[in-house]
Amino acid sequence: MSAAAQPACAAAPVARGVRPAPLIRHLGRVPYEPTWQRMQQFTAVRDAATADEIWFLEHPPVFTLGMNASRTHLLDPGDIAVVQIDRGGQVTYHGPGQLVVYPLIDLKRAGLSIRDFVGALEQAVIALARDYGIRAECRRGAPGVYVAQAKLASVGVRVRRNGSYHGLALNVALDLEPFARINPCGYAGLRMTQLSELSGPASVAEAARVLEPKLLAALGFAPVTAA
């Protein structure tokens, strides 16, 4: 896909002024279901005065199925747990070595449509990849970020009471074998790739450090300043 063709998929929003930076949480490796429940609880009780948050983390191995996902895309999960959740999309895999980002954003307050929001997640990853000389792109009708014919990052979100949760999974340096046990994102034969195979960062910590300011900028937030 040429650079001129990229507007066919969701574009990063035009910032409507720069908003104060959200609270950034680096949670390390945390189990999937309690983290999902914590996101739900945060979204259920937040109000107009609640500060936005962005969580950076990893999960132990788990397959997650979207609300309307077909279990036919779950080919051979083996001993990896399967959790049906409340985001959009089909089936994906999370595991150590994958950077997971959960932006808990009041989209109405931010002036962002869901399309704007998804576009910001995608464009932040594309900007990170560009720093390492990796040509990444998004695709019309297939949320996420791709390098050539392989998928580098997946996007799946839910919006409730104007608040977003779930978010982005960026492959950094993980065992990609579990993706062969599913049709990733509902696409049979979709190949997955990761930053460490593309001359990008080989640690989740470095990927998070580089992605954070790009994501804040794409969402229209001020940068986080050191204390």
C-alpha positions in Angstrom: 0.0 0.0 0.0 1.4 3.4 -0.9 1.5 6.3 1.5 -1.2 8.0 -0.7 -3.5 5.0 -0.1 -3.3 5.1 3.7 -6.3 7.5 4.2 -8.6 4.6 3.2 -8.3 3.3 6.8 -8.9 5.2 10.0 -6.7 8.3 10.3 -5.4 9.8 13.4 -7.7 12.6 14.7 -7.0 16.3 14.4 -6.4 17.4 18.0 -8.9 19.8 19.3 -6.5 21.6 21.6 -4.1 19.7 23.8 -5.7 18.2 26.8 -3.9 17.4 30.1 -2.0 14.2 30.1 -3.8 11.1 31.4 -2.6 9.0 34.3 -0.2 6.4 32.9 0.0 3.1 34.6 2.7 0.5 33.9 1.3 -2.7 35.4 3.8 -5.3 34.4 2.5 -8.8 33.7 -1.0 -9.2 35.1 -3.7 -11.9 34.7 -6.3 -11.2 32.0 -9.7 -11.6 33.7 -9.1 -9.5 36.8 -7.7 -6.7 34.6 -10.7 -6.9 32.3 -13.0 -6.6 35.4 -11.0 -3.7 36.6 -11.5 -1.9 33.3 -15.2 -2.6 33.5 -15.4 -1.2 37.0 -13.4 1.9 36.2 -15.7 2.6 33.2 -18.9 1.9 35.2 -18.1 4.4 38.0 -16.3 7.1 36.1 -17.9 10.5 35.7 -17.2 13.8 33.9 -14.5 14.7 36.5 -12.7 11.3 36.3 -9.2 11.6 34.8 -8.4 9.5 31.8 -5.9 6.6 32.2 -3.7 4.5 29.9 -2.5 1.1 31.1 0.6 -0.5 29.6 1.0 -4.2 30.5 1.5 -7.8 29.4 -0.8 -10.9 30.0 0.0 -14.5 30.6 -1.1 -16.8 27.7 -4.8 -16.4 26.9 -7.1 -16.5 23.9 -9.9 -13.9 23.9 -13.1 -14.0 21.9 -15.1 -10.8 21.1 -18.8 -10.5 21.9 -20.0 -11.9 18.6 -17.0 -14.0 17.7 -17.4 -17.4 16.1 -15.9 -20.2 18.0 -15.1 -21.8 14.6 -12.0 -19.5 14.5 -10.7 -21.2 17.7 -9.0 -24.1 16.0 -6.9 -25.9 18.7 -6.5 -23.9 22.0 -4.9 -26.8 23.8 -4.0 -25.8 27.4 -4.3 -22.1 26.9 -7.3 -20.5 28.6 -10.2 -19.1 26.4 -12.1 -16.1 27.7 -15.3 -14.7 26.0 -15.2 -10.9 26.5 -17.1 -7.7 25.7 -15.0 -6.1 23.0 -15.7 -6.2 19.3 -13.8 -8.4 16.9 -13.1 -12.1 16.7 -10.4 -14.2 18.4 -6.9 -13.1 19.3 -4.0 -14.2 21.5 -2.2 -12.4 24.3 1.0 -13.6 25.9 4.3 -12.6 27.4 6.4 -10.5 25.1 3.3 -8.7 23.7 2.7 -5.1 24.7 -1.0 -4.5 25.6 -2.3 -1.0 25.9 -5.7 -0.2 27.4 -6.7 3.5 27.0 -9.5 4.4 29.3 -10.6 7.6 27.6 -13.8 9.7 27.9 -14.3 9.9 24.1 -17.1 12.5 24.3 -14.9 14.8 26.4 -12.0 14.2 24.1 -14.1 15.0 21.0 -13.2 11.6 19.4 -15.4 9.3 17.5 -14.8 5.6 17.7 -13.2 5.8 14.3 -10.9 8.6 15.4 -9.9 6.6 18.5 -9.1 3.4 16.5 -7.2 5.5 14.0 -5.1 7.1 16.8 -4.1 3.6 18.1 -3.2 2.5 14.6 -1.2 5.6 13.7 0.7 5.6 17.0 2.0 2.1 16.2 2.8 3.1 12.6 4.8 6.0 14.0 6.7 3.7 16.3 7.5 1.3 13.5 8.8 4.2 11.3 11.3 5.1 14.0 12.9 1.7 13.4 12.7 1.9 9.6 9.7 -0.5 9.5 7.0 0.4 6.9 3.7 -0.4 8.6 0.2 0.4 7.5 -3.5 0.1 8.3 -6.1 -1.5 6.1 -9.7 -0.6 5.2 -12.2 -2.8 7.1 -9.5 -4.7 9.0 -8.5 -2.8 12.2 -4.9 -3.2 13.3 -1.4 -2.6 11.9 0.3 -4.6 9.2 3.8 -5.0 7.7 3.6 -6.4 4.2 1.1 -9.3 4.5 1.6 -9.9 8.2 -0.2 -8.4 11.2 1.9 -6.6 13.7 -0.8 -5.2 16.1 -4.4 -5.9 16.8 -7.1 -3.4 17.9 -10.3 -4.3 19.6 -12.3 -1.8 21.7 -15.5 -1.3 23.6 -17.2 2.0 24.4 -19.7 2.3 27.3 -21.1 5.5 28.8 -18.7 7.4 26.4 -15.7 5.6 28.0 -13.4 3.4 26.0 -11.7 0.2 27.3 -9.9 -2.7 25.8 -7.5 -1.4 23.2 -4.3 -2.4 21.4 -2.0 -5.5 21.4 1.4 -5.0 19.8 3.6 -8.0 19.1 7.1 -7.2 20.4 9.1 -10.4 21.2 6.8 -13.4 21.9 6.2 -17.0 20.9 3.9 -16.7 17.9 3.0 -20.4 17.8 -0.3 -19.9 19.6 -1.6 -17.8 16.7 -1.4 -21.0 14.6 -4.1 -22.4 16.9 -6.7 -19.8 15.8 -7.8 -17.8 12.8 -6.3 -14.5 14.0 -9.0 -11.9 14.1 -11.2 -14.3 12.1 -8.8 -14.5 9.1 -7.7 -18.1 8.2 -4.0 -18.2 7.4 -3.3 -14.7 8.5 0.4 -14.5 9.3 1.6 -12.6 12.4 4.8 -10.7 12.8 6.6 -8.9 15.6 8.9 -6.0 16.2 11.9 -8.1 17.2 11.8 -9.9 13.8 11.7 -6.5 11.9 14.8 -4.9 13.5 12.5 -3.2 16.1 12.8 -3.3 19.9 13.1 -6.7 21.5 11.7 -5.7 24.9 8.2 -4.7 25.9 9.6 -2.0 28.1 11.4 -0.3 25.2 8.3 -0.6 23.0 6.2 1.0 25.7 8.7 3.8 26.2 8.7 4.6 22.5 5.0 4.2 21.9 3.8 6.2 24.9 4.5 9.8 23.6 3.3 8.8 20.1 0.0 7.5 21.5 -0.5 10.6 23.7 0.1 12.9 20.7 -2.2 10.9 18.4 -5.0 11.1 21.0 -4.4 14.9 21.5 -2.9 14.7 25.0 -0.1 16.8 26.3 3.1 14.8 26.9 3.8 13.4 30.3 6.6 15.4 32.0 9.1 13.9 34.3 8.6 14.6 38.0 
